[in-house]
């Protein structure tokens, strides 16, 4: 273990022998830090928090702080972070709440850029990118491979589907379907098209991308009622698992899903 002499580590913390703790970092009780994770100067990590292996925690980051919820009264909740994440300077990630899920989760291989924020009870999947100052309110779910541009703000309880791309400065108040490009603020949020470039980069088969684009035309562009559009997409393209993931996403939505090019929802 490499610990700078100015770092403060609580005796009740569990820090792996190969971790690196930088100058003036503070590691509180009930914090577990995995192998080869580096905590850079002036970061503050409080618990209960579990951080996996090979993560980088940037300067001035605040990890595992209590939730920003006036109902929170010190109940035992926690934060879990996976492996191989890059968490840059001034990032904040908060623990869960007692009346929520009691846990906030961040997956593996994520990049959380400077000043981004993950609030209480959020679930962030694997390979997620949050650009500078992107912020998730409480209880938000972000699917694997999603990308949030700079200064994106997501309303509490929203879901962002797998491999979606949300343009910078967007304000999201409804669910964003998987595999699409979206942008806008509140009632002006629109879905532009399938995120075909991102899907190709992530190795999706061209055939599946083409079927998603067909499903997009049915669900987002043709003049069907949503229930009929989903039924048609399932009947004609149901062999494609990604199409069925999109159909299921709509059917399970509780806040409504951004559907049309002018920001309508269903």
N, C-alpha and C positions, 0 to 999 in steps of 0.2 A: 504494500500500500504506500502511495506517495501522498502525504498530507502536508500542506504548507503550515509552518508553525503558527501562523495567524488564524488558521481555520478553527472553528468551534464545532466539535462533534459531541453530541450527548452520549453518555455511556450506554443509554438504552437504544441507540441506533445500531443497525447491523450493516456495516460497510465492508464489501468484499476486499480481500487482500490486494487485488489488482486495480482497484478503483483509484482515481486521481482526484484529489480535493484541493482546489486552488486557494489563493489568498483571500482571507476574510469571508470565506463561505461559511454558512451556518447550517448544520444538519441537526434537526431536532430529534426527540425521542420517537419511537415507533416508526422510524424511517428505515427501509431496507434498500440498499443500493447494490446492484449486481456487478458482475465481473466487467472490468475494462470500461466502466462508465466514468466519464470525466465531468466534474462539476467545476465550472470556471469561476473566477473571482466574484465575490459579493453576492452570489446566489444564496437564496434562503429556501430550504426544503423542510417542511414540517409534516407531521404525520397524524394519523396513520397513512403512510404512503409506501407503495412498493414500486421500485424502478428496476427494470430488467438490465440486460447486458448491453455494453457497447453503445450507450447513449452519450450524447454531449449536451450538457445543460449550460446555456450561455450565461454571460455576466448579467447580474442584476435580475435574473429570473426568479419568480416566486412560485414555488411548486408545492401543492398540498395545503394551501391556506384554507381557512374556513370559508364556507359558502357565503356569498353576498345575498343573504336571505334573512329578512327581519324575523322570520319565524324560527330560525335556527337558534337552538338554546344549548349548544355544546354537546349534542348527542354524538355517540361514536359513529363516524362515517369514514370513508376512505377514498383513496385515489390509487389507481393501478396504471402503470405505464409499461409498455412492452420493451422490445429490443431495437437497437440500431436506429433510434430516432435522433434527429438534430433539432434541438429546442433552443432557439436563438435568444439574444439579449432582450430583457424586459418582458418576456413571455410570462403570462399568468395562467395557472391551471388550478382550479379549486376542487376540494372534496365534495362529496354528495351531501344530501340533506336527509333528515329522518323521515320526512313525509314524501320524499322522492324515491330514488332507487338505492339510497345510502351509499352509492359508489359513482365515481366518475372514472371513465376508462379511455385511455389512448392506446391504440394498437402499436404496431411495429413498422419500421421503415418510413416514418412520417417526417415531414419538414414543416416545422412551425416557425415562421419567420418573425422578425423583430416585432415586439409589442402585440402579437396576436394573443387572443384570450379564449380559454375554454372554461365555461362556467360549470356550476354544480350539476351533477346528474347527467352530463353529456356522455355520449358514446361515440368515439372517433375510431373509424376502422383503420386498416393497414394502408400504407402508401398514400396517405392523405397529405396534400399540400395546402397550407394556409399562408397566404402572402401577408405582407406587413399590415398590422393592425386589423386583420380580419377577426371578427368576434362572434362567438356562439353564446347566446343566452342560455338559461337553464333548460335541461331536459331535451337538448337537440341531439339528433342522431345523424351521423355523417357516414355514408357508405365507403367501402374500400375504393381507393383510387380517385376519390373526389378532389377537385381543385377549386379553391376559393381565392379569388383575386383580392388585391389590396383594398382594405377598408370595407369589405363585405360585412354586413351586419345581419345576423340570422335571429329571428324572433323565437322565443321559447316554444318548445314542443314541436318545432318543425323537423321534418326529415329531409335530408339531402341524399338522393339515391346514388347507387354505385356508379363510379366513373363519370359523374356529371361535372360540368365546368360552369362556375358562376363568375360572371364578369365583375371586374373591380367596381367598387362604389355601389354595388347593388344592395338593396334592402329587402330581405326575404321574409315574408309573412305567411307563406303557404309552402307546402311540400314541393320540392323540385324532383321530377322523375329521374330515374337512372338513365345514364348514357346520353344525356342531352346537353346542349349549350343554352344557358339562360342568363338574362341580365335584366336590370331595371329596379325600380323601387316601388314597393307596395302594390297598388293597383295597376302600375305600369310595368310590372315584371312580365317578361315574355320569354317564350322558348323559341329559339331560332332554328335549331336543326339538331340532328344526331351529332355527337362529338366524335366524328369518324376519325379525325387525325389522332386524337388521344387513344381511341380504341385500337387503332393500328399500332401505335407505339407500345401499347400494352399487350400486343400479341393476339388480339382477337382475329379469328379467321375471317377473310373477306366475305365469305358466304353469309356468316352471321351478321356482319355489319350491313350487308345488303338487305337482309331480312328485317333488321331493325329499322332501316330507312323506309321499307315498305310499311312496317307497322306505324312508323311516325306519320306517314301520309294518311293512314286510316284514322289514327287517334287524334291527330292534331290539325289536319288540313281538310279532310272531308267533312261534309255537313251532317254528321251523325250525332244523335244523342250519345252521351258517354257510354251508357250501358250497352248500346248497340255497337258502338265502335270497339269496345273491349271484346265483345262477343265475336265480332268479325275478325279481329286480329288473332284471337285465340283459335278460331276455326280454320283460318287460312295459313297462319304462321306459327301455330302452337308447337311445332316440332323444334323451334329454336328456343333454347332455355332463356336467352336474354330477353326475347319478346315476352315470354311468360313471366319473367321477373318484372318487366314493366307493367304488364296487365295486373299482376298481383299487387304491385305497389299502389296503383290507383285504387284497387278494391279495398285495400287495408287502410287507406288514408282517413284520418280523423279531422284534419284541418282543411282539407281540400288541396288539390294539386294544380299547380300552374299548368294550363293546358293550351291556350291559344296564343297566337302571335301578338295580340293586343292586351295580354295580361289577364285574360279570363281564367276562371278556375272551375273545377268540378268536384 
